[in-house]
Amino acid sequence: MTTVIDGKNVAASVIQTVKSATAALEKSTGVTTGLAVVIVGDDPASHAYVGSKGRMAKECGFKSVQHTLPAETKQEELAALVATLNADPSIHGILVQLPLPKPLDSEAIIQSILPEKDVDGLSVVNAGKLATGDLKTGLVSCTPAGAMVLVRRTHGEDLSGLNAVVIGRSNLFGKPMAQLLLNANATVTIAHSGTVESRRGLPQRRYPRWPPSAGRRWSGPIGSSPVRQSSTSASTGWQPPKEARARPGSSATSPSRKSLRSRAPSPRFPAASGR
């Protein structure tokens, strides 16, 4: 029988921790945590994400600033805004909502954010720190960080002996998720759009555990084989259609399987974002 691990309860506890830490910082230093979110264009999904981030930041006691720019914004104009936010001592974190409208160069913009303010963890400095196991000074993307909160609350801090499959290889989720799992001693396999085996179904005998998975290219279950019993799965921002959830062997019906359905936010910055 499937056991659903309620991510909303986990998220609530993380949010309370962030609120307490924010209040303690302000009381001891007079500093209010500042988060700036930059969005360019009129994409409805992006605006929904940004609105959620702003509301959550305010709930946690942050100074939340949103910069909404037209789709016609030039590269130099966006770069100048990021430079201004980099120099603003009241802003401690900068999020540039992706994807940016064409022909804007998102990589140049992301890499121009100061590493200490790059709360999406996408700069080469933060990505490099994560790759080398430096989780103390590097910033990690909130979606994989939140998924790890759920995994650790289910399996503990040490994932030695567990095999993990990460679906997707994006810089925002797949790669950092794999690195976090490796850092926790899991044995990690990454499946992606170029992985032929993933389209036939990953062999159960090789993957007794099935921790966090995500990928925009996947529109249904992974292959036709049911996931092994006693496995754990997490979906970050994607839900299968009703008919897939009802199908025997799908994520909702595999017996003795723990399902991590909801996202927990990052302990560092609470607004979880799966893109």
N, C-alpha and C positions, 0 to 999 in steps of 0.2 A: 504494500500500500504506500502511495506517495506521501511524503511528509513535506509540506510547504514551509520553508523558512521565511518568516515575514521580514522582508527588508525594511518595511516602514518602521517597525519597532526599533530595528538597529539604527536606522537613520535618525529617529527621534533622540536616541541616546547620544549619537555623535553630535547632533545639533546642540543638545544641552551642554555637552562638553565644550563646544566651540563658544557658545554664549558665555559660559563661566570664564573661559580663558580670555575672551575679549574684554569682559568686565574687569577681570583681575589686572590685565595689562593697562587698561585705562586708569584704574584706581592707583596703581603703583607708579606709572610713568606719565600719565596725562595724555597718552597717545591713543587715538582712535584708529583702528585698522581701516585702511582705505582701499577700496576695490574699484577700479575703472573698467568698464566694459565698452568696447568699440564695435559698432555694427555698421556695415555699409550695404545699402540697397534695401529692397522691399521684400525679401524672401520671407514668407509667413512662418515657416518652421524656425528660421533663425531668430525672428522676432519673438516667437514663443519661448525659445531657449533663453534669450536675453532677459525677457520679462521675468522668467522663473529665477534666474540668477540674481537679478536685482532684488526681488522680494525676499529671497532667502538670505541675501547679504544683510538687508535691513533687519530681518528678524533676528539675526545673530549679533546685531549691534554695530555692524560695519558702517562706515561712511561709503555709500554706494553712489557711483557716478556713471551715467550712461551717455555716450557720445553717439548720436545717430547721424550718419552721413548719407548723402544721396548716392545712387549707383554711379553717377557721373564723376564721382570724386577721383582726382588724379593721384598717381602714385606719390608724388612729392607732397601733396596735401596730407595724405594719410601718414606718411613718414614723419612729417612735421608734427602732427598730433601725437604720435607715439613718442617722439623726442621730448615734447612738452610734458607728457605724463612721466617719462623717465626722470625728468628733472624735478618733478613735483614731490616734495618730501611728505606730503599728506597722502600720497598714493603708494601703497605697498604691493599691490598686485594689479597686473594688466591682463585683460583677456580680449583678444581680437577674435570676434566670431567668424568662424570659417563655415563654408567657403566664401571667399571674397568674389565679387563680380569680376568678370573678365573686362579688361586685360590686366587687372591688378596682379602684381607678383606677391602672392601670400608668403612665400618662403623668405623673401627679403624683409618683409614687414615683421614676421615672427622672429627672425634672427636679430632684428634691431632692438627688440625689447631687452632691457637689462636682465641678465640671468636671475638676479635676486627678485625680480618682479614678474618673471615668466611663470605664472601659476598654472599654465597648461603644460609646463614641462617639456616644451617643444624645441627649445634652443639647443644647439649642439653641446653647450656646457652642461645643462641639466640632463640631457639624454646620455651624455658621456659619463656623468656621475652615476646615473642609474645603472649603466652598463658595467661599471666597475664596482658596483655594490655600495656606493656612497649614498645611503638613504638619509643621512643626518643633515647634510648641507645642500643636497640637491632637491629640486622641486619635482613632484611626480604628478602626472595627469590625474585629475580627480576620478575619472571613471574606473580605471584599473585599481586605483588606491581604494575606492569604495568597494569594488568587488573583492579585494583582498581582505577587507574588514569582515565581509560575510564568510569567506573561506576560512579565515582564522577562527572565527567564532564557531565554526562547524567542526573543523579538524585540528585546531590548535595552532600554535606558533610554528612548530616544526612540521613540515610536510614531507619529511624523509619517507621514502618507500611508496609515495603516491605518484601516479602518472597523471599529467595534465595535458589536455588538448586545448589549444587556443585557436579559435576560428577567426582568421583575419590577421593582416600584417601591417596595419596602419601605424603611423608614428604616434597617433593620439591614443590608440588602445592596444592593438595586437602586440606590437613590439614591447612597450613598457609592461604589459600584462605578463608576457613571457619572462621578462627580466625579474619582475617581482616574485613570480613563482619559483624561478631558479634561485633567487636569493633566499627563499624559504625552504630550499633543498628538495623541491619537487623535480621530477623528471618531465621535461616539457617537449611537446611536439606542436609545431605551428602548421595548421592547415589553411590553405588560401585558394584563391581562384585558379592558381596553377597547379594545385595538388590533385592529381588524377584520382588517387585513392579515395579522397574525401567524397567524390561524387558517387562512388560505389558503396560507400559505407565503411567507416574505420573498423578494423577487426576488433571484436570485443576482447579477445584474449590479450591484446597488447595494451589496452587502455581500461584498467579496472576503475579508474577515477576519471571524471569528466568535468573538471572545474571550469571557470568562467569562459564563455564563448560569445563571440559577436562577429558580425560581418554583414555589410549591406548587400552583398551579392547573393546571399543565401535567401531563398524565398520559401523554403520548406525544411523538413527534417533532414538531418545529415544521413544520406543514403537510406536504405530500406531496413537495415538491421536495427533491432531494439538496443538501446543503451543498456549495458550490464547492470544487474541489480546492485544495490548499495552504492551507486554512483551519485555524484553531486553535480548539478548543472546550474549555470547562471546565465541569464540573458540580459545584456546591457542595452536597454532601450529598444528592443525588438520583441514583438510577440507574434507567434504563429497564428494563422487563421484558425477559426473555430473548428473547421473540419480536420485540421492537422492536430489540434490539441485533443480531439476526441478519438483519433486513430490509435489502435493498440500499438504499444511500443513507442508512442510519441512521448514528449517530455512531460505530459500531464498524466500518463497512465502507466508508465513503467513501474512495476512493483518494487517496493523497498527502496525507492529512489528519493533522494532529498532534492527539492527544487528551489533554487534561489531566484524567485521571480522578480523581486523589486530591488532597485538600486539603493545602496547606502551612499551618502555623500562622503567626500574626502574629509579626513580629520583636519586638513590644512585649510582648504577652502570648501565650504559646504555645497556649493551648487554643482551637482554631478551632471556631466554632459556627455552624451554618447552621440558621435557624429558618424 
